[in-house]
Every structure is written in structure tokens, then in C-alpha cells.
Amino acid sequence: MQIPRFDARDSIEEMSHALDEAGCVVVEGAQSEEHAELVKSELADAMSATFYSDEDNPEDFYPAKTRRVSALMARAPSSHQLALDPAVTRFCEDHLGPNCERFHLHVSAALEVGPGAREQILHREEDPFRFFPLPKPYLVIAAMWAMTDFKKENGATLVVPGSHKWSSDRKATPEEVQVAEMPKGSVLVWMGGTLHAAGANTSDEWRYGIILSYSLGWLRQEENMYLDLPFRLAQEQPKDIRDLVGYPMHGSLGFFDKKIAEAQS
């Protein structure tokens, strides 16, 4: 099975159907190169100051020679456009919506994979939720935005189409692992049950991507959004960003005392 590919002008309904079938899609032309540069400029100081190591332990989940920055909703206002992308929002409504009253942002991070970075271990975004057997109900959707060209040589994301429907005893063969090459401005979207990993960077280029993932509104988020975007900062953001981060209640879940929240800001 190959990675389905679309242009941003194509039918979102067709994209959503392909995402359900293959567990991943690439959408080209999803943002302009100018907008990608704007997001990167807003993150430049944080990215240059982040931890970086040349020392790699093959047993570690995160490979060395990679820079990572989170809290994008607070750090980069222009990233809000990516987080609220209409196509990705539709995917979440179609595939997460049946299992929750509302979905929320699960992870926001910028990743620069440097020259010499090794291939990451294949994994699923839904791995932390072990109380569901494979294949799990749809819990998470992830989107990797290409802020530079993604090529096999510079560590483009690896995905295993169809693996979101596999049982736990099904293992990926090398031939089933696909390289999600895509030009700058594209986005790779995959279901939380789809096996994927960062590829090895054998080039002399840095590969820059932004991952924004979404989960059911009643699940614990991987990123602690209420520390990365605390109440005071959240009040300064547009309502749709406050909602996406998870400030509204989900049924009876998530109540808080506004006076105490304001006093702690």
C-alpha cells in the first residue's frame, strides 16, 4: 500500500476517506512557503536556545542530533493557522468526532532533524493508551507540516500505510515502510494507530517539521497544555485557540475556579 497524495485544492471528503483507508495522507500546497518562513522566524530564538546533543544512545526513543521545541501556541502566533487548518479539522471531526464531544490539541512541537541523526524506532501516537487493544478505536490524529523539503536523504517521516488496522501480532516488513517525501508547504497526516518514525538524516541538510496532533477531548494530552499555555496567556489568545487547547469542559470533565486561576496568573 502506498501513501495517498493530494493537492490542497482536492476534495477534503476524498482525503478523509483515504486517511481512513490508508491511515495516512500527504497534502501538498497546504501552506505557503512565506507562511512557513514566518512560523520559523517566530520560533527561531527558542530553537537556537534548545538542548542539542551529538551523543546518541540507540536505545533512546528520541534520536540525538535533533532540536525540539514545544509550546507552539504560546511561542508562535502564526502556528495557530496550522493548528486550525480546515482539512485537518475536518479529519478530526470525521474520525475523532464519533468518540468524543470535542477534540483538543494533543502535541505542538517544532523538530529539526540534523545531519547524522539516526532513524527513529517505529511507533504509534496511541502507544501510551495501553488499556485499548490493537487495533484501537480512533484516539489521536497527527499532522507533520513540512517547513523545509522532506526527502529520504534528510530524514523524511517514515510511515506504514494500513498499520492503523493491524492487530498486535502484525509486524511491519521493510517493504511496507514508506518514505513520506514532500515539498515544503505540504502536510503529512496520519492516524494515531499508524506506525511511523523520523527517518535517518544522511544528508548535510537540516530537516524542519512541525507536528500538531489532536486527541479525544476526554483523554490526557501528551503535552501539558495548561502549563505551556497557562490561564493568563490563554486569555490573550483567540477563542478558537483556547478551545482547541482544551480550556472548555468536555461534558463534566475539566471544571475549574476562574477566580483562583486568575489569582495564580
FIKETOR-510862 format. One record per residue: residue in one letter; x negated, y, z of N, C-alpha, C in turn. Coordinates in steps of 0.02 Angstrom, whole numbers. Example, Ala and Ser with C-alpha at 12.3 -4.5 7.8 and 13.67 -1.06 7.14 Angstrom:
# FIKETOR-510862
+--------+--------+--------+--------+--------+--------+--------+--------+--------+--------+
: residu :     nX :     nY :     nZ :    caX :    caY :    caZ :     cX :     cY :     cZ :
+--------+--------+--------+--------+--------+--------+--------+--------+--------+--------+
:      A :   -660 :   -284 :    390 :   -615 :   -225 :    390 :   -660 :   -165 :    390 :
:      S :   -642 :   -112 :    354 :   -684 :    -53 :    357 :   -645 :      2 :    394 :
+--------+--------+--------+--------+--------+--------+--------+--------+--------+--------+
END
This chain:
# FIKETOR-510862
+--------+--------+--------+--------+--------+--------+--------+--------+--------+--------+
: residu :     nX :     nY :     nZ :    caX :    caY :    caZ :     cX :     cY :     cZ :
+--------+--------+--------+--------+--------+--------+--------+--------+--------+--------+
:      M :    -42 :    -60 :      0 :      0 :      0 :      0 :    -44 :     63 :      0 :
:      Q :    -26 :    111 :    -42 :    -64 :    173 :    -47 :    -30 :    229 :     -7 :
:      I :    -66 :    282 :      5 :    -39 :    341 :     40 :      5 :    379 :     -9 :
:      P :     70 :    388 :      5 :    112 :    429 :    -40 :     87 :    501 :    -41 :
:      R :     89 :    532 :   -100 :     64 :    600 :   -108 :    117 :    644 :   -139 :
:      F :    122 :    705 :   -114 :    172 :    752 :   -136 :    142 :    822 :   -143 :
:      D :    179 :    864 :   -179 :    165 :    936 :   -180 :    215 :    969 :   -133 :
:      A :    195 :   1025 :   -103 :    239 :   1058 :    -55 :    306 :   1079 :    -85 :
:      R :    309 :   1084 :   -151 :    372 :   1103 :   -185 :    417 :   1043 :   -197 :
:      D :    394 :    983 :   -183 :    435 :    924 :   -194 :    490 :    919 :   -142 :
:      S :    536 :    873 :   -153 :    592 :    863 :   -108 :    569 :    839 :    -39 :
:      I :    589 :    876 :     13 :    572 :    856 :     81 :    606 :    790 :     98 :
:      E :    666 :    779 :     72 :    701 :    717 :     84 :    661 :    657 :     58 :
:      E :    632 :    665 :     -2 :    591 :    611 :    -30 :    528 :    600 :     12 :
:      M :    498 :    655 :     35 :    438 :    649 :     78 :    455 :    611 :    142 :
:      S :    512 :    629 :    172 :    532 :    599 :    235 :    545 :    524 :    227 :
:      H :    576 :    506 :    171 :    588 :    435 :    157 :    522 :    398 :    149 :
:      A :    474 :    428 :    114 :    409 :    397 :    103 :    371 :    390 :    169 :
:      L :    378 :    440 :    213 :    347 :    436 :    279 :    374 :    377 :    319 :
:      D :    439 :    366 :    315 :    470 :    310 :    350 :    445 :    243 :    322 :
:      E :    437 :    239 :    256 :    417 :    177 :    225 :    343 :    162 :    235 :
:      A :    300 :    212 :    221 :    228 :    201 :    223 :    195 :    220 :    289 :
:      G :    231 :    259 :    329 :    202 :    281 :    393 :    154 :    338 :    387 :
:      C :    146 :    365 :    325 :    101 :    421 :    314 :    116 :    453 :    246 :
:      V :    103 :    518 :    240 :    109 :    553 :    176 :     57 :    609 :    176 :
:      V :     34 :    627 :    116 :     -6 :    687 :    106 :     36 :    737 :     67 :
:      V :     38 :    798 :     91 :     73 :    852 :     56 :     22 :    906 :     39 :
:      E :     11 :    916 :    -26 :    -37 :    966 :    -48 :     -3 :   1034 :    -55 :
:      G :    -42 :   1087 :    -46 :    -16 :   1155 :    -52 :     30 :   1175 :      5 :
:      A :     21 :   1146 :     64 :     66 :   1159 :    120 :     50 :   1225 :    155 :
:      Q :    -10 :   1251 :    146 :    -27 :   1318 :    170 :    -78 :   1348 :    122 :
:      S :    -82 :   1413 :    120 :   -130 :   1447 :     76 :   -200 :   1443 :    105 :
:      E :   -250 :   1449 :     62 :   -319 :   1450 :     87 :   -331 :   1511 :    130 :
:      E :   -297 :   1567 :    114 :   -304 :   1628 :    153 :   -279 :   1618 :    224 :
:      H :   -223 :   1583 :    230 :   -196 :   1571 :    297 :   -241 :   1524 :    336 :
:      A :   -269 :   1474 :    303 :   -316 :   1429 :    336 :   -375 :   1467 :    364 :
:      E :   -400 :   1515 :    326 :   -457 :   1555 :    350 :   -437 :   1599 :    408 :
:      L :   -375 :   1624 :    408 :   -351 :   1665 :    464 :   -349 :   1624 :    528 :
:      V :   -322 :   1564 :    525 :   -320 :   1521 :    584 :   -391 :   1507 :    609 :
:      K :   -435 :   1491 :    564 :   -504 :   1476 :    584 :   -538 :   1536 :    616 :
:      S :   -523 :   1597 :    590 :   -553 :   1657 :    618 :   -529 :   1669 :    690 :
:      E :   -466 :   1653 :    703 :   -440 :   1663 :    771 :   -468 :   1612 :    820 :
:      L :   -492 :   1556 :    794 :   -521 :   1504 :    837 :   -597 :   1504 :    838 :
:      A :   -627 :   1550 :    801 :   -700 :   1548 :    790 :   -738 :   1554 :    856 :
:      D :   -720 :   1600 :    899 :   -757 :   1609 :    962 :   -751 :   1547 :   1006 :
:      A :   -690 :   1520 :   1012 :   -681 :   1461 :   1054 :   -718 :   1401 :   1024 :
:      M :   -717 :   1395 :    958 :   -750 :   1338 :    926 :   -826 :   1342 :    935 :
:      S :   -854 :   1401 :    929 :   -927 :   1409 :    936 :   -950 :   1397 :   1008 :
:      A :   -904 :   1408 :   1056 :   -922 :   1400 :   1127 :   -906 :   1331 :   1154 :
:      T :   -874 :   1289 :   1115 :   -853 :   1224 :   1141 :   -911 :   1176 :   1149 :
:      F :   -900 :   1124 :   1188 :   -952 :   1074 :   1200 :   -968 :   1036 :   1136 :
:      Y :  -1032 :   1024 :   1125 :  -1055 :    984 :   1067 :  -1112 :    941 :   1089 :
:      S :  -1112 :    878 :   1069 :  -1165 :    831 :   1087 :  -1189 :    793 :   1027 :
:      D :  -1255 :    783 :   1024 :  -1285 :    741 :    973 :  -1290 :    668 :    996 :
:      E :  -1282 :    658 :   1062 :  -1291 :    591 :   1092 :  -1225 :    553 :   1087 :
:      D :  -1226 :    499 :   1050 :  -1164 :    460 :   1038 :  -1167 :    393 :   1073 :
:      N :  -1111 :    376 :   1105 :  -1102 :    309 :   1132 :  -1050 :    273 :   1090 :
:      P :  -1068 :    221 :   1054 :  -1021 :    187 :   1009 :   -958 :    162 :   1044 :
:      E :   -961 :    155 :   1110 :   -903 :    132 :   1148 :   -853 :    187 :   1163 :
:      D :   -875 :    250 :   1157 :   -831 :    306 :   1172 :   -776 :    314 :   1120 :
:      F :   -718 :    333 :   1142 :   -662 :    343 :   1095 :   -677 :    402 :   1048 :
:      Y :   -703 :    457 :   1076 :   -718 :    516 :   1034 :   -791 :    514 :   1013 :
:      P :   -805 :    513 :    947 :   -874 :    513 :    924 :   -908 :    579 :    941 :
:      A :   -974 :    577 :    949 :  -1014 :    637 :    959 :  -1018 :    675 :    892 :
:      K :  -1055 :    729 :    892 :  -1065 :    771 :    833 :   -999 :    799 :    807 :
:      T :   -955 :    813 :    853 :   -888 :    840 :    836 :   -870 :    894 :    887 :
:      R :   -842 :    948 :    862 :   -817 :   1002 :    906 :   -742 :    997 :    911 :
:      R :   -715 :   1008 :    971 :   -643 :   1004 :    983 :   -620 :   1063 :   1025 :
:      V :   -566 :   1094 :   1004 :   -535 :   1150 :   1040 :   -460 :   1137 :   1044 :
:      S :   -432 :   1145 :   1104 :   -359 :   1135 :   1111 :   -326 :   1202 :   1128 :
:      A :   -264 :   1199 :   1153 :   -225 :   1259 :   1173 :   -216 :   1307 :   1114 :
:      L :   -201 :   1281 :   1056 :   -197 :   1323 :    996 :   -139 :   1373 :    999 :
:      M :    -84 :   1355 :   1033 :    -28 :   1401 :   1034 :    -45 :   1465 :   1071 :
:      A :    -91 :   1462 :   1119 :   -114 :   1521 :   1155 :   -171 :   1555 :   1119 :
:      R :   -214 :   1516 :   1087 :   -276 :   1543 :   1058 :   -267 :   1573 :    988 :
:      A :   -222 :   1546 :    949 :   -217 :   1564 :    878 :   -144 :   1576 :    858 :
:      P :   -121 :   1638 :    862 :    -51 :   1652 :    843 :    -34 :   1629 :    772 :
:      S :    -82 :   1630 :    727 :    -68 :   1609 :    658 :    -56 :   1534 :    653 :
:      S :    -76 :   1496 :    704 :    -63 :   1424 :    703 :     10 :   1408 :    715 :
:      H :     48 :   1457 :    740 :    119 :   1447 :    751 :    155 :   1429 :    686 :
:      Q :    132 :   1459 :    630 :    162 :   1444 :    565 :    154 :   1370 :    548 :
:      L :     97 :   1342 :    564 :     86 :   1271 :    551 :    129 :   1228 :    597 :
:      A :    133 :   1248 :    661 :    171 :   1209 :    709 :    245 :   1206 :    692 :
:      L :    270 :   1259 :    659 :    341 :   1264 :    642 :    354 :   1250 :    569 :
:      D :    307 :   1218 :    535 :    314 :   1205 :    463 :    380 :   1170 :    449 :
:      P :    419 :   1195 :    399 :    485 :   1166 :    386 :    485 :   1092 :    368 :
:      A :    436 :   1070 :    329 :    435 :   1000 :    310 :    420 :    955 :    371 :
:      V :    371 :    974 :    411 :    354 :    935 :    470 :    412 :    935 :    519 :
:      T :    444 :    993 :    526 :    502 :    998 :    570 :    557 :    949 :    547 :
:      R :    568 :    946 :    482 :    618 :    900 :    454 :    599 :    827 :    468 :
:      F :    535 :    811 :    462 :    513 :    743 :    477 :    529 :    725 :    550 :
:      C :    516 :    773 :    594 :    529 :    761 :    665 :    605 :    753 :    678 :
:      E :    644 :    795 :    645 :    716 :    789 :    653 :    741 :    722 :    628 :
:      D :    715 :    699 :    571 :    737 :    636 :    542 :    717 :    575 :    583 :
:      H :    655 :    575 :    608 :    627 :    514 :    637 :    622 :    514 :    713 :
:      L :    614 :    573 :    743 :    614 :    577 :    816 :    684 :    595 :    842 :
:      G :    720 :    634 :    803 :    785 :    659 :    825 :    833 :    606 :    850 :
:      P :    838 :    548 :    817 :    885 :    497 :    841 :    870 :    471 :    911 :
:      N :    809 :    482 :    936 :    789 :    454 :   1001 :    783 :    507 :   1056 :
:      C :    804 :    569 :   1042 :    798 :    621 :   1092 :    846 :    679 :   1077 :
:      E :    857 :    722 :   1126 :    897 :    782 :   1115 :    857 :    835 :   1079 :
:      R :    792 :    837 :   1093 :    746 :    884 :   1059 :    676 :    855 :   1062 :
:      F :    635 :    872 :   1015 :    564 :    852 :   1017 :    522 :    911 :   1040 :
:      H :    461 :    897 :   1060 :    416 :    951 :   1081 :    345 :    937 :   1056 :
:      L :    304 :    989 :   1062 :    234 :    984 :   1040 :    197 :    938 :   1087 :
:      H :    160 :    892 :   1059 :    125 :    840 :   1097 :     51 :    856 :   1105 :
:      V :     20 :    879 :   1050 :    -51 :    896 :   1049 :    -61 :    954 :   1001 :
:      S :   -105 :   1000 :   1020 :   -128 :   1052 :    973 :   -204 :   1057 :    980 :
:      A :   -240 :   1042 :    927 :   -314 :   1042 :    931 :   -345 :   1055 :    863 :
:      A :   -401 :   1090 :    865 :   -442 :   1100 :    806 :   -503 :   1056 :    812 :
:      L :   -522 :   1022 :    757 :   -576 :    973 :    758 :   -624 :    987 :    701 :
:      E :   -687 :    994 :    718 :   -740 :    999 :    667 :   -784 :    937 :    672 :
:      V :   -781 :    896 :    621 :   -823 :    835 :    619 :   -888 :    853 :    584 :
:      G :   -943 :    846 :    621 :  -1008 :    868 :    595 :  -1045 :    814 :    557 :
:      P :  -1097 :    834 :    520 :  -1139 :    786 :    485 :  -1166 :    733 :    532 :
:      G :  -1162 :    671 :    512 :  -1188 :    616 :    552 :  -1139 :    587 :    601 :
:      A :  -1078 :    615 :    607 :  -1029 :    587 :    653 :  -1008 :    518 :    629 :
:      R :  -1003 :    471 :    676 :   -984 :    403 :    658 :   -908 :    398 :    647 :
:      E :   -888 :    342 :    619 :   -817 :    327 :    610 :   -784 :    313 :    677 :
:      Q :   -726 :    340 :    687 :   -689 :    329 :    749 :   -656 :    260 :    749 :
:      I :   -639 :    236 :    807 :   -603 :    172 :    813 :   -531 :    182 :    791 :
:      L :   -505 :    135 :    751 :   -435 :    138 :    730 :   -390 :    136 :    792 :
:      H :   -340 :    178 :    793 :   -295 :    182 :    850 :   -227 :    209 :    828 :
:      R :   -180 :    211 :    874 :   -113 :    238 :    862 :   -100 :    296 :    910 :
:      E :    -65 :    347 :    888 :    -47 :    402 :    932 :     -4 :    378 :    990 :
:      E :     33 :    324 :    979 :     79 :    299 :   1030 :     47 :    248 :   1077 :
:      D :    -19 :    238 :   1072 :    -52 :    189 :   1115 :    -42 :    201 :   1190 :
:      P :    -40 :    264 :   1215 :    -31 :    274 :   1287 :     36 :    248 :   1314 :
:      F :     86 :    241 :   1271 :    152 :    219 :   1294 :    157 :    143 :   1288 :
:      R :    123 :    109 :   1333 :    114 :     36 :   1327 :    176 :     -3 :   1348 :
:      F :    224 :     31 :   1379 :    283 :     -6 :   1402 :    330 :    -23 :   1345 :
:      F :    316 :      2 :   1284 :    354 :    -18 :   1225 :    312 :    -69 :   1185 :
:      P :    339 :   -126 :   1166 :    302 :   -174 :   1124 :    298 :   -149 :   1052 :
:      L :    249 :   -174 :   1015 :    244 :   -158 :    944 :    291 :   -202 :    903 :
:      P :    321 :   -174 :    851 :    319 :   -103 :    833 :    365 :    -62 :    878 :
:      K :    340 :     -5 :    900 :    377 :     37 :    947 :    433 :     75 :    911 :
:      P :    483 :     98 :    948 :    529 :    147 :    918 :    490 :    210 :    903 :
:      Y :    515 :    253 :    860 :    478 :    313 :    842 :    474 :    360 :    901 :
:      L :    412 :    372 :    924 :    399 :    413 :    982 :    361 :    477 :    966 :
:      V :    316 :    472 :    916 :    269 :    526 :    901 :    262 :    533 :    825 :
:      I :    253 :    595 :    802 :    234 :    610 :    733 :    174 :    657 :    736 :
:      A :    124 :    645 :    695 :     63 :    687 :    695 :     51 :    717 :    626 :
:      A :     22 :    777 :    626 :      6 :    812 :    564 :    -65 :    838 :    568 :
:      M :   -107 :    819 :    520 :   -175 :    844 :    515 :   -180 :    893 :    457 :
:      W :   -193 :    956 :    474 :   -198 :   1009 :    424 :   -270 :   1016 :    400 :
:      A :   -280 :   1014 :    335 :   -347 :   1019 :    306 :   -367 :   1092 :    301 :
:      M :   -413 :   1112 :    345 :   -438 :   1181 :    345 :   -499 :   1188 :    300 :
:      T :   -526 :   1131 :    279 :   -577 :   1126 :    227 :   -556 :   1066 :    184 :
:      D :   -589 :   1055 :    129 :   -576 :    994 :     90 :   -592 :    933 :    132 :
:      F :   -548 :    883 :    129 :   -559 :    819 :    162 :   -582 :    770 :    109 :
:      K :   -643 :    745 :    117 :   -672 :    698 :     70 :   -699 :    637 :    108 :
:      K :   -704 :    582 :     72 :   -730 :    521 :    104 :   -798 :    535 :    136 :
:      E :   -839 :    573 :    101 :   -908 :    585 :    125 :   -911 :    628 :    188 :
:      N :   -862 :    673 :    197 :   -867 :    717 :    255 :   -821 :    696 :    313 :
:      G :   -794 :    635 :    310 :   -757 :    610 :    367 :   -682 :    618 :    363 :
:      A :   -654 :    617 :    303 :   -582 :    622 :    295 :   -547 :    568 :    338 :
:      T :   -487 :    584 :    361 :   -450 :    539 :    404 :   -437 :    472 :    369 :
:      L :   -445 :    418 :    406 :   -429 :    351 :    382 :   -360 :    332 :    407 :
:      V :   -319 :    303 :    366 :   -252 :    280 :    387 :   -239 :    211 :    357 :
:      V :   -194 :    174 :    390 :   -174 :    108 :    367 :    -99 :    111 :    352 :
:      P :    -81 :    126 :    289 :    -10 :    130 :    272 :     28 :     67 :    291 :
:      G :     88 :     77 :    317 :    131 :     21 :    336 :    119 :     -8 :    404 :
:      S :     64 :     12 :    438 :     47 :    -19 :    502 :     93 :      3 :    559 :
:      H :    134 :     54 :    547 :    182 :     75 :    599 :    237 :     24 :    610 :
:      K :    241 :    -25 :    565 :    293 :    -77 :    570 :    264 :   -145 :    588 :
:      W :    200 :   -147 :    606 :    167 :   -210 :    620 :    179 :   -232 :    692 :
:      S :    175 :   -297 :    704 :    176 :   -325 :    771 :    105 :   -322 :    799 :
:      S :     98 :   -337 :    864 :     34 :   -328 :    898 :    -20 :   -377 :    873 :
:      D :      0 :   -433 :    842 :    -50 :   -481 :    819 :    -74 :   -468 :    748 :
:      R :    -49 :   -415 :    717 :    -69 :   -398 :    649 :   -128 :   -350 :    650 :
:      K :   -183 :   -369 :    619 :   -244 :   -329 :    618 :   -256 :   -303 :    546 :
:      A :   -285 :   -243 :    542 :   -299 :   -214 :    477 :   -362 :   -244 :    446 :
:      T :   -358 :   -261 :    382 :   -417 :   -283 :    346 :   -450 :   -221 :    315 :
:      P :   -514 :   -225 :    298 :   -548 :   -167 :    269 :   -513 :   -141 :    207 :
:      E :   -482 :   -185 :    168 :   -449 :   -164 :    106 :   -386 :   -124 :    121 :
:      E :   -357 :   -131 :    180 :   -295 :    -96 :    197 :   -308 :    -26 :    225 :
:      V :   -369 :    -10 :    242 :   -386 :     56 :    269 :   -396 :    105 :    211 :
:      Q :   -355 :    157 :    208 :   -357 :    206 :    154 :   -388 :    271 :    178 :
:      V :   -423 :    305 :    133 :   -454 :    370 :    149 :   -406 :    426 :    126 :
:      A :   -386 :    468 :    172 :   -338 :    522 :    156 :   -376 :    583 :    132 :
:      E :   -405 :    577 :     71 :   -438 :    634 :     41 :   -384 :    685 :     21 :
:      M :   -399 :    750 :     31 :   -350 :    801 :     13 :   -385 :    869 :     12 :
:      P :   -362 :    914 :    -31 :   -393 :    980 :    -35 :   -373 :   1024 :     23 :
:      K :   -413 :   1074 :     35 :   -398 :   1124 :     86 :   -328 :   1152 :     75 :
:      G :   -290 :   1160 :    130 :   -221 :   1183 :    124 :   -170 :   1128 :    125 :
:      S :   -193 :   1065 :    121 :   -148 :   1007 :    124 :   -134 :    988 :    196 :
:      V :    -86 :    943 :    205 :    -73 :    914 :    271 :    -60 :    840 :    263 :
:      L :    -90 :    800 :    307 :    -77 :    729 :    313 :    -31 :    719 :    372 :
:      V :     26 :    687 :    361 :     73 :    674 :    415 :     78 :    598 :    424 :
:      W :     77 :    575 :    486 :     84 :    503 :    497 :    127 :    489 :    559 :
:      M :    159 :    432 :    559 :    198 :    410 :    615 :    153 :    389 :    672 :
:      G :    178 :    397 :    734 :    137 :    382 :    792 :    115 :    310 :    797 :
:      G :    148 :    265 :    761 :    128 :    195 :    762 :     81 :    176 :    707 :
:      T :     61 :    223 :    665 :     16 :    209 :    609 :    -57 :    209 :    631 :
:      L :    -92 :    156 :    615 :   -164 :    153 :    631 :   -201 :    206 :    591 :
:      H :   -248 :    241 :    625 :   -285 :    294 :    592 :   -349 :    307 :    632 :
:      A :   -394 :    347 :    602 :   -456 :    365 :    636 :   -491 :    418 :    595 :
:      A :   -535 :    456 :    627 :   -579 :    501 :    590 :   -631 :    460 :    554 :
:      G :   -645 :    477 :    491 :   -696 :    441 :    454 :   -766 :    462 :    473 :
:      A :   -815 :    425 :    450 :   -886 :    443 :    461 :   -905 :    500 :    414 :
:      N :   -942 :    548 :    441 :   -966 :    604 :    401 :  -1038 :    589 :    378 :
:      T :  -1045 :    568 :    316 :  -1111 :    552 :    289 :  -1139 :    609 :    246 :
:      S :  -1105 :    666 :    248 :  -1125 :    723 :    207 :  -1163 :    774 :    250 :
:      D :  -1179 :    832 :    220 :  -1209 :    886 :    257 :  -1158 :    942 :    270 :
:      E :  -1093 :    927 :    264 :  -1039 :    975 :    274 :  -1004 :    963 :    341 :
:      W :   -972 :   1015 :    366 :   -927 :   1008 :    423 :   -856 :   1001 :    396 :
:      R :   -820 :    951 :    423 :   -750 :    940 :    403 :   -705 :    968 :    458 :
:      Y :   -664 :   1018 :    440 :   -623 :   1055 :    488 :   -549 :   1037 :    479 :
:      G :   -519 :   1012 :    532 :   -448 :    996 :    530 :   -412 :   1021 :    592 :
:      I :   -348 :   1031 :    587 :   -306 :   1048 :    645 :   -252 :    995 :    652 :
:      I :   -249 :    965 :    711 :   -198 :    915 :    723 :   -144 :    945 :    768 :
:      L :    -83 :    938 :    745 :    -24 :    958 :    784 :     22 :    897 :    785 :
:      S :     34 :    870 :    843 :     78 :    812 :    848 :    139 :    829 :    890 :
:      Y :    191 :    789 :    882 :    256 :    802 :    912 :    282 :    737 :    943 :
:      S :    318 :    743 :    998 :    344 :    684 :   1031 :    415 :    696 :   1056 :
:      L :    448 :    642 :   1076 :    515 :    646 :   1103 :    515 :    692 :   1164 :
:      G :    567 :    732 :   1171 :    569 :    782 :   1224 :    569 :    754 :   1294 :
:      W :    580 :    689 :   1303 :    580 :    660 :   1370 :    515 :    622 :   1385 :
:      L :    467 :    626 :   1340 :    402 :    593 :   1351 :    351 :    643 :   1379 :
:      R :    306 :    618 :   1419 :    249 :    657 :   1443 :    205 :    675 :   1384 :
:      Q :    189 :    740 :   1377 :    146 :    761 :   1322 :     73 :    744 :   1335 :
:      E :     36 :    728 :   1282 :    -35 :    712 :   1290 :    -73 :    774 :   1313 :
:      E :    -58 :    832 :   1285 :    -88 :    895 :   1306 :    -42 :    926 :   1359 :
:      N :    -71 :    950 :   1413 :    -31 :    983 :   1465 :    -15 :   1054 :   1441 :
:      M :     41 :   1061 :   1407 :     59 :   1124 :   1376 :     71 :   1180 :   1427 :
:      Y :     92 :   1161 :   1487 :    111 :   1212 :   1537 :     50 :   1241 :   1573 :
:      L :     -8 :   1209 :   1564 :    -71 :   1239 :   1585 :   -104 :   1276 :   1527 :
:      D :    -99 :   1248 :   1467 :   -129 :   1280 :   1409 :    -89 :   1340 :   1385 :
:      L :    -23 :   1341 :   1400 :     19 :   1398 :   1385 :     62 :   1411 :   1447 :
:      P :     32 :   1438 :   1500 :     69 :   1448 :   1563 :    126 :   1498 :   1555 :
:      F :    169 :   1501 :   1606 :    231 :   1539 :   1602 :    220 :   1611 :   1579 :
:      R :    170 :   1644 :   1607 :    159 :   1715 :   1589 :    145 :   1722 :   1514 :
:      L :    100 :   1679 :   1488 :     84 :   1682 :   1417 :    143 :   1659 :   1375 :
:      A :    179 :   1609 :   1399 :    236 :   1584 :   1361 :    289 :   1637 :   1351 :
:      Q :    298 :   1681 :   1402 :    348 :   1734 :   1397 :    331 :   1784 :   1343 :
:      E :    267 :   1787 :   1323 :    245 :   1834 :   1271 :    250 :   1804 :   1201 :
:      Q :    266 :   1739 :   1197 :    270 :   1705 :   1132 :    340 :   1707 :   1104 :
:      P :    348 :   1699 :   1039 :    415 :   1694 :   1010 :    454 :   1636 :   1041 :
:      K :    519 :   1642 :   1043 :    561 :   1591 :   1075 :    551 :   1523 :   1043 :
:      D :    543 :   1520 :    977 :    536 :   1454 :    946 :    473 :   1419 :    967 :
:      I :    420 :   1457 :    985 :    359 :   1427 :   1010 :    369 :   1404 :   1082 :
:      R :    402 :   1444 :   1124 :    417 :   1423 :   1192 :    459 :   1359 :   1191 :
:      D :    507 :   1356 :   1146 :    549 :   1297 :   1141 :    509 :   1236 :   1119 :
:      L :    465 :   1246 :   1069 :    426 :   1191 :   1042 :    378 :   1163 :   1094 :
:      V :    349 :   1207 :   1134 :    302 :   1184 :   1185 :    337 :   1142 :   1238 :
:      G :    401 :   1155 :   1250 :    439 :   1113 :   1296 :    467 :   1148 :   1356 :
:      Y :    472 :   1214 :   1354 :    500 :   1250 :   1412 :    574 :   1238 :   1422 :
:      P :    615 :   1229 :   1370 :    686 :   1214 :   1383 :    694 :   1145 :   1415 :
:      M :    748 :   1137 :   1452 :    762 :   1071 :   1482 :    782 :   1021 :   1428 :
:      H :    768 :    959 :   1441 :    791 :    904 :   1399 :    842 :    865 :   1441 :
:      G :    906 :    880 :   1430 :    956 :    852 :   1474 :    946 :    879 :   1544 :
:      S :    937 :    835 :   1593 :    925 :    856 :   1662 :    851 :    861 :   1679 :
:      L :    808 :    850 :   1630 :    735 :    848 :   1642 :    704 :    917 :   1630 :
:      G :    660 :    937 :   1676 :    620 :    996 :   1664 :    644 :   1060 :   1697 :
:      F :    686 :   1056 :   1749 :    708 :   1118 :   1781 :    651 :   1148 :   1822 :
:      F :    653 :   1214 :   1832 :    603 :   1248 :   1873 :    634 :   1312 :   1901 :
:      D :    600 :   1342 :   1950 :    623 :   1404 :   1981 :    586 :   1462 :   1947 :
:      K :    623 :   1503 :   1911 :    593 :   1557 :   1873 :    557 :   1607 :   1918 :
:      K :    584 :   1622 :   1976 :    552 :   1671 :   2022 :    484 :   1646 :   2044 :
:      I :    480 :   1582 :   2060 :    415 :   1555 :   2081 :    366 :   1554 :   2022 :
:      A :    391 :   1535 :   1963 :    348 :   1535 :   1904 :    320 :   1605 :   1890 :
:      E :    363 :   1655 :   1895 :    341 :   1724 :   1883 :    292 :   1746 :   1937 :
:      A :    302 :   1726 :   1999 :    257 :   1746 :   2054 :    188 :   1715 :   2046 :
:      Q :    184 :   1657 :   2014 :    120 :   1623 :   2005 :     83 :   1646 :   1942 :
:      S :    117 :   1687 :   1901 :     86 :   1708 :   1838 :     34 :   1762 :   1850 :
+--------+--------+--------+--------+--------+--------+--------+--------+--------+--------+
END
